[in-house]
Amino acid sequence: DLANPASPRRAAALPTVTPSYFVDVAVRGQYAYAAHRSGPILVIDLANPHAPVVRGAIPQSEFCACSGGHPCTDPGRAEIETLFIDERGVLYVTGIRCGEGIQMYDVATDPLHPRWLCHEHTFAGAGRSYYVHDVFARDGILFVSRSQGVPSGDPLSRWDILDGDPLCPTSPGACGGVRPAFITSFRHSGPELHAHSSAPLDDPRYLLTCDEKKDGHIRVWDLAQMTAPPRLRSARSGNQVKSGSDSVMTAFGS
């Protein structure tokens, strides 16, 4: 309760429904979507924030069922990293070690019964996949932070930019829908490379990325030519670092 912003009061608390723990929550209107690390995403009615009610759930098994060809044999291994809801009411679910990538749901049409739309994934053969740590979506563009590859594929993490407009252009329902189209991909060459998260500025030309590493950096990327790999820019004089073959970048701290 933030009626007095200087002194927040806890209005209510909800327990987990599995031995796992809550890892992220996203809100649209009166409904919250709360994700367990290993377990379901609860649909919580916050019409009365002092007495929230669980109205439904997206089961953990669904992240395997729509895994886009990934050899997902054990639904119990599926795990969630982050949630994000865009302005269209599309819920993005990242992480998912079983069926790597992003699961997407429509929470605008029927908030209590999220409808699966499609699965964006990077599975390209036995043992090749990426763990998606974060996604940010705005105006039909998806900024994807792929934090881990696997040794048999490409072990270096990277950021991808995808065209999600129109999102999931095939009819939703059955697994295997067409994924959002690829625009470009980039990474930096610093030893602290870890694609942890990203977010565009209000000026859509620029993107910030975070690598979640000791002595890591927040970097500013110029997206002026979206079809070409983004380039690093210096946002202010001073505090500049060089990293391998990368252009000059600005480090804002870990």
C-alpha positions as CSV (number, residue, x, y, z in Angstrom):
1,D,0.0,0.0,0.0
2,L,1.7,3.2,-1.2
3,A,-0.9,5.6,0.1
4,N,2.0,7.1,2.0
5,P,4.9,6.7,-0.4
6,A,7.4,7.5,2.4
7,S,6.1,4.6,4.5
8,P,5.0,1.6,2.3
9,R,2.8,-1.0,4.1
10,R,2.4,-4.6,3.1
11,A,-1.2,-5.1,2.1
12,A,-1.2,-8.9,1.5
13,A,1.1,-11.8,0.8
14,L,0.6,-15.0,-1.2
15,P,2.5,-18.2,-0.6
16,T,4.0,-20.3,-3.4
17,V,2.1,-23.4,-4.5
18,T,5.1,-25.6,-5.2
19,P,8.5,-26.2,-3.3
20,S,9.9,-23.6,-5.8
21,Y,10.0,-19.8,-5.2
22,F,8.6,-16.8,-7.1
23,V,11.1,-15.4,-9.5
24,D,9.1,-12.6,-11.3
25,V,5.7,-10.9,-11.6
26,A,4.1,-8.9,-14.4
27,V,0.9,-6.9,-14.1
28,R,-1.8,-5.9,-16.6
29,G,-5.0,-4.2,-15.3
30,Q,-6.3,-5.9,-12.2
31,Y,-4.4,-9.2,-12.9
32,A,-0.9,-10.2,-11.9
33,Y,1.0,-13.1,-13.4
34,A,3.5,-14.5,-10.8
35,A,6.0,-17.1,-12.0
36,H,7.6,-19.8,-9.9
37,R,11.2,-20.7,-10.9
38,S,10.1,-24.3,-11.4
39,G,6.4,-24.5,-11.5
40,P,3.3,-22.7,-12.8
41,I,2.6,-19.0,-13.5
42,L,-0.3,-18.0,-11.2
43,V,-3.0,-15.7,-12.4
44,I,-3.8,-13.4,-9.4
45,D,-6.9,-11.1,-9.2
46,L,-5.9,-7.9,-7.6
47,A,-9.3,-6.2,-7.7
48,N,-8.9,-5.9,-3.9
49,P,-5.1,-5.7,-3.3
50,H,-5.7,-6.4,0.4
51,A,-7.3,-9.8,-0.5
52,P,-5.7,-11.1,-3.7
53,V,-7.2,-14.3,-5.2
54,V,-5.6,-16.9,-7.4
55,R,-7.9,-17.4,-10.3
56,G,-5.9,-19.7,-12.5
57,A,-2.4,-20.8,-13.7
58,I,-0.3,-21.6,-16.7
59,P,1.1,-25.1,-16.0
60,Q,4.8,-25.8,-16.0
61,S,4.2,-28.8,-18.4
62,E,3.1,-26.3,-21.1
63,F,6.6,-25.0,-21.5
64,C,7.7,-28.5,-22.7
65,A,4.6,-29.1,-24.8
66,C,5.3,-26.1,-27.0
67,S,9.0,-26.4,-27.1
68,G,9.4,-26.0,-30.9
69,G,11.2,-29.2,-31.5
70,H,13.6,-29.0,-28.5
71,P,14.1,-32.5,-27.1
72,C,12.1,-31.7,-24.0
73,T,11.5,-35.0,-22.2
74,D,11.1,-33.9,-18.6
75,P,8.6,-31.1,-17.9
76,G,9.9,-30.9,-14.4
77,R,13.1,-29.4,-15.7
78,A,11.4,-26.3,-17.2
79,E,12.2,-23.1,-15.4
80,I,11.4,-19.5,-15.7
81,E,13.7,-16.5,-15.6
82,T,11.6,-13.4,-16.3
83,L,8.1,-12.2,-17.4
84,F,7.2,-9.2,-19.6
85,I,3.9,-7.9,-20.8
86,D,3.9,-5.5,-23.8
87,E,1.3,-2.8,-24.7
88,R,-0.7,-5.3,-26.8
89,G,-1.2,-7.6,-23.8
90,V,1.3,-10.2,-24.9
91,L,2.9,-12.1,-22.0
92,Y,6.5,-13.2,-22.7
93,V,8.0,-16.0,-20.6
94,T,11.7,-16.4,-20.7
95,G,14.2,-19.0,-19.4
96,I,12.7,-22.5,-19.9
97,R,15.6,-25.0,-19.9
98,C,13.2,-27.4,-21.5
99,G,12.2,-25.8,-24.8
100,E,14.6,-22.9,-24.7
101,G,13.5,-19.5,-25.9
102,I,10.4,-17.4,-25.2
103,Q,6.8,-18.6,-24.8
104,M,4.2,-16.0,-25.7
105,Y,0.6,-15.8,-24.4
106,D,-2.4,-13.5,-25.1
107,V,-3.5,-12.1,-21.8
108,A,-5.6,-9.3,-23.3
109,T,-8.5,-11.3,-24.8
110,D,-9.2,-13.4,-21.7
111,P,-6.9,-12.5,-18.7
112,L,-8.0,-15.4,-16.7
113,H,-7.2,-18.0,-19.4
114,P,-4.0,-16.9,-21.2
115,R,-4.0,-18.3,-24.7
116,W,-0.7,-19.7,-26.0
117,L,0.4,-17.8,-29.2
118,C,3.8,-19.2,-30.2
119,H,7.3,-20.1,-29.2
120,E,10.4,-18.2,-30.3
121,H,13.3,-20.5,-30.0
122,T,16.9,-21.0,-31.2
123,F,16.9,-24.8,-31.4
124,A,18.9,-25.8,-34.5
125,G,19.8,-29.4,-33.9
126,A,20.9,-31.8,-31.1
127,G,22.2,-29.9,-28.1
128,R,22.0,-26.5,-29.7
129,S,19.9,-23.9,-27.9
130,Y,20.0,-20.7,-25.9
131,Y,18.8,-19.8,-22.5
132,V,16.9,-16.6,-22.8
133,H,17.4,-14.4,-19.7
134,D,15.3,-11.4,-20.6
135,V,13.1,-9.8,-23.2
136,F,11.8,-6.3,-23.8
137,A,9.1,-5.6,-26.3
138,R,7.9,-2.2,-27.7
139,D,6.0,-1.3,-30.9
140,G,6.3,-4.8,-32.2
141,I,10.1,-5.1,-31.8
142,L,11.6,-7.7,-29.4
143,F,14.9,-7.2,-27.7
144,V,16.1,-10.6,-26.6
145,S,19.0,-11.3,-24.1
146,R,20.3,-14.8,-24.7
147,S,22.5,-15.3,-21.7
148,Q,23.9,-18.8,-22.3
149,G,24.7,-21.0,-25.3
150,V,25.9,-24.6,-25.0
151,P,29.3,-26.0,-25.9
152,S,28.0,-28.0,-28.8
153,G,26.4,-24.9,-30.3
154,D,27.6,-21.3,-29.9
155,P,28.8,-20.9,-26.3
156,L,28.8,-17.1,-26.4
157,S,25.8,-15.2,-25.3
158,R,24.3,-12.5,-27.4
159,W,21.5,-9.9,-27.9
160,D,19.0,-10.5,-30.7
161,I,16.5,-8.0,-32.2
162,L,13.3,-9.6,-33.6
163,D,10.3,-8.3,-35.6
164,G,7.3,-9.2,-33.5
165,D,4.8,-7.3,-35.6
166,P,2.6,-9.0,-36.6
167,L,3.3,-11.4,-33.7
168,C,3.1,-15.1,-34.3
169,P,1.6,-14.7,-37.8
170,T,0.1,-18.2,-38.0
171,S,-3.1,-19.2,-36.3
172,P,-2.4,-19.8,-32.6
173,G,-3.2,-23.1,-30.9
174,A,-1.1,-25.9,-32.1
175,C,2.6,-25.9,-31.2
176,G,5.1,-24.9,-33.9
177,G,3.7,-21.5,-34.9
178,V,6.0,-19.2,-37.0
179,R,8.3,-17.3,-34.7
180,P,8.9,-13.6,-34.9
181,A,11.3,-12.7,-37.8
182,F,15.0,-12.2,-37.1
183,I,16.4,-8.7,-37.7
184,T,19.9,-8.6,-36.3
185,S,22.2,-10.0,-33.6
186,F,25.1,-8.5,-31.8
187,R,27.5,-9.0,-28.9
188,H,30.6,-7.2,-27.5
189,S,34.0,-8.8,-27.1
190,G,34.7,-7.9,-23.5
191,P,35.6,-10.7,-21.0
192,E,32.5,-9.9,-19.0
193,L,30.2,-10.7,-21.9
194,H,26.9,-11.9,-20.5
195,A,23.7,-11.0,-22.2
196,H,21.6,-10.4,-19.1
197,S,19.1,-7.7,-20.0
198,S,18.3,-4.7,-22.3
199,A,15.9,-1.9,-22.7
200,P,15.5,0.9,-25.3
201,L,15.5,4.5,-24.4
202,D,12.4,6.7,-25.1
203,D,14.4,7.7,-28.2
204,P,14.1,4.3,-30.1
205,R,17.5,4.8,-31.7
206,Y,19.3,3.8,-28.6
207,L,19.4,0.6,-26.6
208,L,20.9,-0.1,-23.2
209,T,22.4,-3.5,-22.3
210,C,23.5,-4.9,-19.0
211,D,25.9,-7.9,-18.6
212,E,25.5,-8.7,-14.9
213,K,29.2,-9.3,-14.3
214,K,31.7,-8.2,-11.7
215,D,33.2,-4.9,-13.0
216,G,30.6,-5.1,-15.8
217,H,29.0,-2.3,-17.7
218,I,25.8,-0.8,-18.9
219,R,26.4,-0.1,-22.6
220,V,24.7,2.2,-25.1
221,W,24.0,0.9,-28.6
222,D,23.1,2.9,-31.7
223,L,20.2,1.3,-33.5
224,A,20.0,3.8,-36.3
225,Q,20.3,1.1,-38.9
226,M,18.4,-1.8,-37.4
227,T,19.3,-4.3,-40.2
228,A,23.0,-3.9,-39.5
229,P,24.7,-5.0,-36.3
230,P,24.2,-2.2,-33.7
231,R,27.3,-0.2,-32.8
232,L,28.5,1.1,-29.5
233,R,28.4,4.8,-28.8
234,S,29.9,7.0,-26.2
235,A,27.1,8.8,-24.3
236,R,29.4,11.3,-22.5
237,S,33.0,12.2,-22.2
238,G,35.2,10.4,-19.7
239,N,34.7,7.0,-18.2
240,Q,35.3,5.3,-21.5
241,V,36.8,1.9,-22.0
242,K,38.0,-0.2,-24.9
243,S,37.0,-3.8,-25.2
244,G,38.8,-5.9,-27.9
245,S,37.7,-4.8,-31.3
246,D,34.6,-3.0,-30.1
247,S,34.1,0.7,-30.7
248,V,34.3,3.2,-27.8
249,M,31.7,2.6,-25.2
250,T,30.7,4.2,-21.9
251,A,30.7,2.3,-18.6
252,F,28.1,3.4,-16.1
253,G,29.1,0.9,-13.5
254,S,28.4,-2.7,-12.6
